[in-house]
Amino acid sequence: MRIMITAVASAALLAACGGPEESSSEALEDTAPGETSVTTPGTLEAGEDFPARLQTALIEAEEGATIALPAGTFRMSDGLSLDVDGVTIRGAGQGETILDFSGQRGSGEGLLVTSDDVTLEGFTIQETKGDGIKSKDADRIIYRDLTVEWLGEPDEENGAYGVYPVESTDVLVERVTVRGASDAGIYVGQSDNIIVRDSKAHYNVAGIEIENSTNAEVYDNDVTDNAGGILIFDLPDLPVMGGNSTRIYDNDIYENNTRNFAPPGNIVAGVPSGTGVIIMANDKVVVEKNTFRNNQTAQVAIIAYSEPFTDEDYNPLPRNIVIADNSYENGGYNPQGELGAFAPLLGGNLPPIVWDGVTRWGEEEDTDVNLVIDEGEDIGFVNLGLGSYPINVSNAAPSDQRPDSEPFGALQPVKLAHAE
């Protein structure tokens, strides 16, 4: 992450807190009328014991309540939790209301939500030891106008996920900014009916990840300076599998060349720095009308799941994939990771679209994965021709011949009645 980001954030912290020696409550009590800590009617008051009073408000909230947070920076020592349906938590704005977890005593989330019909909007969460905001089994949740960030350079010790809805139906993430997550900035897992839009994912290992989920739209997002831009994965041995029906469109996906700083053992630790979009073992994925530029490994990579698994119902192959009408500029010039091993076979560079060519697993017969490349003839494509895993570079049979496949049909638009 840029030094400038840290400097600006530090300046904001000093302005809100009144100086490095004051606690946030002292600073907020001393702020003159008209400054950022002044509360409006109905707003939780700043001042002494603010973190404890906020958690009490979350526990005692009634369904349909709005908990309004004042402007200012508040140092939090423990994570927050909400388990009441229909609650809105509303801050004074991104960068105005800041919950600073740099002194967090545990390793959990900054905020954990386990209830339905919740709206989170208008605040910033910084430096959590674990995930920034996690929601589980929280249907019809809205993440809106939020920032979750870890300041400083990319660090393996940062929390794994910035915004982390899981096992939910009807998920909206919009106008959210995440920086510095050591796994995925915006992650939606094991969920159905999802929209991620108008958001910014910068300096994470994975910018946006849709995993083991169905019916998702990811559009109008700015995805840059991650190790991998947008990941669409389906993994074995999870409570919900069979990820399918994701549309990625109208995103700006560029310069995702940050080093991969995921802790060893994480699935995203294998994402090569410099990939724009990775589709792994998922079904019915459309990537269209995006802008790709300056991603050093590959603009789009389509791959099979490469680790051993025991679930007989799991399909490790990507299938029914459409890549169409995207814009590509200056990618594949410095391939990293396992894909980099194939670059010498192709003159040192990789074309914009790379398919591993895996069509079978173990002793299974070859499968038609139905990969559609509907791009101009000037857009490079390679089928690495691996056939099956494990990878053996000597078995590669690269070909630029595009598969003779047919689109599977239009995906139904995702509609979120609770967010209209």
N, C-alpha and C positions, 0 to 999 in steps of 0.2 A: 504494500500500500504506500501511496506517495507520502513523503515527509510533509508535504503541504497539508494533507488531510489531518495529520496528527497535530500540526501547528494550529490549524483553524479550530479543531476540536478542543485543544488545550485553552485557546483564547476564550472560546465560548464557556468552557468550564469555569475559568477564573472570573469571567463576567457574571455568571449566574451565582457562583458561590461566594464571591467577594474576596477571594484570595486563597492561597494554598493552605493557610493555617486554620481557616474557619471551617466548621462543619456546615453541611448544606442547610440544616435547620437554623443555625445562627445567622447565616447569610440572608436567608429568606426572611427571617424576622426583622432584620436590620434594613431591608430594602425599602427605599422611599416610595410613597404612593406614585403610581404611574409606571413603575418599573415592571419587569416581566413576572415577578412573583405575586402581584396583586391578584386576588381571586375575584371571580364574579359570583353572583348569587347562585347557590346550588352547587358550588365547586368545593371539593374537599380542601380544607384550608392547609396551607403550608405551615411549617413551623415544627416544633418539637414533636418527636415520635411519629413523624409522618409515615414511615414505612409500616409501623404497627397499626396505625389508624387506617391506612389503606387496606391492609389485609383484613382487618376487622370489617371494613365496609364491604369487602368482597364476600366474606362469610355471611354477613347479616343482610345482604341485598335481597330484595324481593323480586320476583319475576317481573320483567318489564322496566326495571330500574335503570337509570343512567348514573354512572359514577364519573363525575367530571374531575379531571386533574388540573391543577394550576400550572402555570409556566414556572420554570426553574429547573435546577439540577438537584436530584435527590439521591443521596448515597444509600444504597440498599445492601443490607448484610445477609438477607435470606431471600429465597425465592418466594414468589406469590402464586396463589392458586385460586381458581374460580370453579364452583360446581353448582351454580344456580342458572336455570334456563332464562333466556330472554334478557340478558344483561348487556348493556353497552358500557364500555370503558372508553372515555373520550378525553384526550389531552388537548392542550392549547395549540398543538401543531408539531410536526416533525422538527426537531432541533429546538423547540420551545419548551416542551415538557420532556425532560431527560431522566430516565431511571438508570442510574450508574451502579452496576453490579461489580465493580472492580474489587470491592471488599467483601464479596460474597463468601460466606463461610462454608457452604456445602458445594456440591458439584452438580446440582440439578439445574432445572430450567430457570430462566428469569421469571416467566409466567407460564403456568400450566392451566389449560382450560379443559374441563371434562363435562361440559353441559352444552345443550343445544341452543340455537337461535341467538348466538353471541356475536356482537360487533365490537371490534377492536380498532380504534382509529385515532390518529393525531398525536402520536408520541414516539419517542425514541428510546430504545433499550441498548445499553452499551456493556461490553466486557463481561458477559455472563460466563460462569465457569462451565456450564453445560449449554444446552440449546437456548436460543434466545426466547422464542415463544413456541410452545408446543400445545397442540390441541389433539385430543384423542377421543374418538367416538363422540364427536361434537358436530352434529348435523346442522346444515344451514349457517355455517360460520362465515363471517366476513372479516378479512384482514385488509384494512384500507388506510392509506396515508400514514404508513409506519416506516420507521428506520430501525434496523437491527444491525449493530456494527461492533467489530473488534478493531481497535485502533492500532497503529504501528504496522510493522512489516508482517507478511504472512507467517503464521506461527502454528505449529502442530498442537500447541496447547490451547488454541482457541476452541470455543464450543463447536460441536459438529454441525448443527443446523441453525440457520437464522430463523426462518419461518417454517413451521413443521406440522402441518395438519396431517393426521393419519387416521385410518379406519373411520372415515366419515363420508357422508353423502351431501352433495350441494356445497361446494367449497368455492369461495371467491377470494382471490388475492389480487388487489389492484392498487396501483401507485405506491408500491412498497419498494424500499431500497435496502439491500443487504450487502454488507462488505465484510470479508475476512473469515467466513465460516470454513472450518477445516474439513467439512464434507460437502454439504450443499447449501447454498444461500437460501433458495426457495425450494422446498421439497414437499411434494404431495405423494403420500404412499397409501396403498391398499384402500383407495377411495374411489368414489363414483360421482360423475357429474361435476366437473372441475373447470374453472376459468382462472388463468393467470394472465394478467394484462397490464399494460402501461406501467411496468415495474422496471427496476434497475438492479442488476446483479453484477457486482464488480469485486474482483480480488478474492473470490472464493475458489475452492477446489472445483466444484461444479456450480455453475451459475444457477440453473434451474433444473430440477430433476422430477420427472413423473415416473413413479415406480409401482409396478403391480397394481395399476389403476385402470379404470375404464372411463371412456367418454370425457376426454379432456381437450380443451382449447388453450393454446399458449400463443399469444399474439401481442403485437405492438410493444414489445419489451426491448430494453437496451441491455445487451449482454456482452460485457467486455472485460478483459484483464483477469479472467478466470483461467484455470488450467483447461477445463472443458466447458463449453458454453451451455448447451442444452442436452440433457441426457434423458432418453426414453428407454427404461429398463424393465425387464421382467425377470425375477429371480426365483429360485426354488426354495422350498422349505420355509415359506412364510404363510401366515394364516389365510391370506388372500393372494391368489395367483391368477394367471391368465390375463395379464395386461393387454388391452386392445383399444383401438378407436381413439387415437390422438391426432390432432391437427396442429401443426406448428406453422404459423404464417405471419407475415408482415413484421418480423423481428429484425433488429439490427444486431448482427452477431460478428464481432470483430476483435482482433488482437487478443485472443484468448491464449496468451503465451506465458502466463504466470507459472512458476514452477509448481509441481504437484506437492503440496505440503500436508497431505492426509497422513495420519498415523498409519504405520504398517499394519496390514491385516484388513483394513477397510476395503470394501469393494471398489471404491473410487480411487484407491491408491494406485490402481492399474490404469487410470485414465491418462493417456499421454498428453503432456502439455502441448497446446496448440491445436486442439480439435474444436470445431464449431458445434456440430451436432453429432451425437452418437446414438444409434438405435441398436439395442441389444435384446434379442430374443423376444421381441414384442410383435404384436399382430395388428394389422390395419393402421398404419402410421402414414400420414401425409405431411410432407415438408415442402411448402410452396410459398413463393413470393417473399422470401426472406432475402436480406442483403448479407452476404458473407465477404469478409475481406481480412487479409493479413493474419490468418490462422496458420501457424507454421507447419503443423503436421498434416491436417486434412480438413477441408471445409465440412464434409459429411462423411462419417464412417458408419458402415452397416456391418454388424458383427454378430456371431453366435456367442452364447455363454460358453466359456472355455474351461470351467472347473468341473471336477467330478460331482455327480449328484445321484441320489438314490430314489427320488420321487418318480414313479413310473408315469405320472400324469403330466410331468413338466415337459414342455417343448423348448429346447434351447436355441431354436433357429428363429431368426427374424423372418417374417413372411407377410405378404400383401403390403409391400412398401411402395409408396409413390414419391418420387423426387421430381418436382416440376416448377418451372418458371421462376427460379431463383436467380439472383445476381451474384457473380463470383469475381473476386479480384485478389490476386497475389496470395495464394495459399500453397501449402505443401512444400515450401522451399527449404525447410529444416526439420524433417520428420523426426519425432521422438518416440521412445518406448519401443514396443514390439513392432509397430508399423514402420519404425525407422529401419528395421532390419531388411525390409523389402525395397527400400529406396534404391540401393545399388542395382537392383534388377531393372529399374525403370529410369536409369540415368541420373539418379541422385534426388529427384523430386517426386512427389506424389501428386496425382491429378486431384481436382476438386472433390470427386466422389470416389470413395474406396469401399469395395465390398470384399470381405475375406473369402468369399466363394465357398463357404462351408454349407454343404447340402445334406449332410448325414451325421449321425452321432453313433460312435462305436460300430456295431455290426448292423445297424439299421440300413435300409435301402435309401438311395438318393430321393430327395424331396424337391419338388418344384416350389421354391419359396415365393414365386410371383413378385419379382422385383421390377418395378417400372421406372425407367429413367427417361423422363419426358423433358429433356433439355435440348438446347441447340447443339448441333453437331460440333461446334467449336468448344463445347464444355467437356473436359476430359473425364474419363471414367476408367476404372480398372477393376476387373475381377481377379483377385489374387489366386484363385483356383486351388485353394487349400484342400477342398473336399471334406476333410474332417479334422477334428482336434485329437491329440495335442498338436500345436504348431510345429512344423518342421520346414524351415525356410527352403531346404533342398527339394521339398515336394511341391513348392509353389509353381504354378503354371500361369503366369499373368496373361491376361487378355483384355484388350480394350473393346471387345465385342459386347454390346449391350444385350441383356436378356430379352428374348421375344415373349413379352408378358403383356397382360391386359389389366387396366385399372379395375379394382374390385368394386367400384361404385362410390357414390358420394356418402360421406359421413353425415349423420344427422346433426344439426346445430345443437350446441349445448345451451340450455335455457335454465336460468336460475330465478325462479319466481320470487324468492325472498330478497333478491337484489335488484329487481327492476324498478 
